[in-house]
């Protein structure tokens, strides 16, 4: 997936992304959050900036 490094991704994007991961991998929120962190962020919370990571965390929290 190509992501523009100059833009901040929104919470709704991550909610959709996490739901897709949960459905495709047949797992819960924690599993999807770990998978997304390792694959999307490459294990680096600062990869896309603090705003994007904060929105990712809020999205994950809203699904719990």
Phi and psi in degrees as GROMACS dihedral restraints (atoms count N, CA, C in turn):
[ dihedral_restraints ]
;  ai    aj    ak    al  type     phi  dphi    fc
    3     4     5     6     1   -92.1    20    10
    4     5     6     7     1   130.7    20    10
    6     7     8     9     1  -127.2    20    10
    7     8     9    10     1   133.8    20    10
    9    10    11    12     1   -72.5    20    10
   10    11    12    13     1   116.6    20    10
   12    13    14    15     1   -67.9    20    10
   13    14    15    16     1   -18.0    20    10
   15    16    17    18     1   -83.4    20    10
   16    17    18    19     1   -13.9    20    10
   18    19    20    21     1  -107.7    20    10
   19    20    21    22     1   154.9    20    10
   21    22    23    24     1   -95.4    20    10
   22    23    24    25     1   127.0    20    10
   24    25    26    27     1   -80.2    20    10
   25    26    27    28     1   146.4    20    10
   27    28    29    30     1   -93.0    20    10
   28    29    30    31     1   161.9    20    10
   30    31    32    33     1   -58.0    20    10
   31    32    33    34     1   -40.7    20    10
   33    34    35    36     1   -60.4    20    10
   34    35    36    37     1   -35.5    20    10
   36    37    38    39     1   -60.1    20    10
   37    38    39    40     1   -47.0    20    10
   39    40    41    42     1   -71.0    20    10
   40    41    42    43     1   -33.2    20    10
   42    43    44    45     1   -61.5    20    10
   43    44    45    46     1   -46.9    20    10
   45    46    47    48     1   -62.8    20    10
   46    47    48    49     1   -43.8    20    10
   48    49    50    51     1   -61.6    20    10
   49    50    51    52     1   -46.5    20    10
   51    52    53    54     1   -66.6    20    10
   52    53    54    55     1   -38.1    20    10
   54    55    56    57     1   -63.7    20    10
   55    56    57    58     1   -39.7    20    10
   57    58    59    60     1   -63.1    20    10
   58    59    60    61     1   -43.9    20    10
   60    61    62    63     1   -62.5    20    10
   61    62    63    64     1   -45.0    20    10
   63    64    65    66     1   -61.5    20    10
   64    65    66    67     1   -41.2    20    10
   66    67    68    69     1   -69.6    20    10
   67    68    69    70     1   -44.6    20    10
   69    70    71    72     1   -73.2    20    10
   70    71    72    73     1   -32.5    20    10
   72    73    74    75     1   -98.6    20    10
   73    74    75    76     1    -2.9    20    10
   75    76    77    78     1    50.8    20    10
   76    77    78    79     1    57.0    20    10
   78    79    80    81     1  -138.3    20    10
   79    80    81    82     1   174.1    20    10
   81    82    83    84     1   -88.9    20    10
   82    83    84    85     1  -174.0    20    10
   84    85    86    87     1   -61.7    20    10
   85    86    87    88     1   -44.5    20    10
   87    88    89    90     1   -61.1    20    10
   88    89    90    91     1   -42.9    20    10
   90    91    92    93     1   -62.3    20    10
   91    92    93    94     1   -45.8    20    10
   93    94    95    96     1   -64.3    20    10
   94    95    96    97     1   -40.0    20    10
   96    97    98    99     1   -63.1    20    10
   97    98    99   100     1   -44.7    20    10
   99   100   101   102     1   -64.2    20    10
  100   101   102   103     1   -43.9    20    10
  102   103   104   105     1   -60.9    20    10
  103   104   105   106     1   -46.5    20    10
  105   106   107   108     1   -63.8    20    10
  106   107   108   109     1   -41.3    20    10
  108   109   110   111     1   -62.9    20    10
  109   110   111   112     1   -43.4    20    10
  111   112   113   114     1   -73.4    20    10
  112   113   114   115     1   -37.9    20    10
  114   115   116   117     1   -92.4    20    10
  115   116   117   118     1   -47.0    20    10
  117   118   119   120     1   -73.9    20    10
  118   119   120   121     1   -48.1    20    10
  120   121   122   123     1   -92.7    20    10
  121   122   123   124     1    -1.4    20    10
  123   124   125   126     1    54.0    20    10
  124   125   126   127     1    34.2    20    10
  126   127   128   129     1    71.9    20    10
  127   128   129   130     1    13.0    20    10
  129   130   131   132     1  -123.6    20    10
  130   131   132   133     1   105.5    20    10
  132   133   134   135     1   -61.3    20    10
  133   134   135   136     1   -22.5    20    10
  135   136   137   138     1   -94.0    20    10
  136   137   138   139     1     3.1    20    10
  138   139   140   141     1   -55.5    20    10
  139   140   141   142     1   -42.4    20    10
  141   142   143   144     1  -112.2    20    10
  142   143   144   145     1    11.6    20    10
  144   145   146   147     1    96.1    20    10
  145   146   147   148     1   161.3    20    10
  147   148   149   150     1   -67.1    20    10
  148   149   150   151     1   -33.1    20    10
  150   151   152   153     1   -65.8    20    10
  151   152   153   154     1   -46.5    20    10
  153   154   155   156     1   -63.3    20    10
  154   155   156   157     1   -42.8    20    10
  156   157   158   159     1   -66.8    20    10
  157   158   159   160     1   -38.4    20    10
  159   160   161   162     1   -62.2    20    10
  160   161   162   163     1   -40.7    20    10
  162   163   164   165     1   -67.0    20    10
  163   164   165   166     1   -35.9    20    10
  165   166   167   168     1   -61.1    20    10
  166   167   168   169     1   -45.4    20    10
  168   169   170   171     1   -64.0    20    10
  169   170   171   172     1   -41.4    20    10
  171   172   173   174     1   -64.9    20    10
  172   173   174   175     1   -39.8    20    10
  174   175   176   177     1   -61.9    20    10
  175   176   177   178     1   -46.2    20    10
  177   178   179   180     1   -62.7    20    10
  178   179   180   181     1   -41.6    20    10
  180   181   182   183     1   -64.4    20    10
  181   182   183   184     1   -35.7    20    10
  183   184   185   186     1   -70.7    20    10
  184   185   186   187     1   -19.4    20    10
  186   187   188   189     1   -90.4    20    10
  187   188   189   190     1    -9.1    20    10
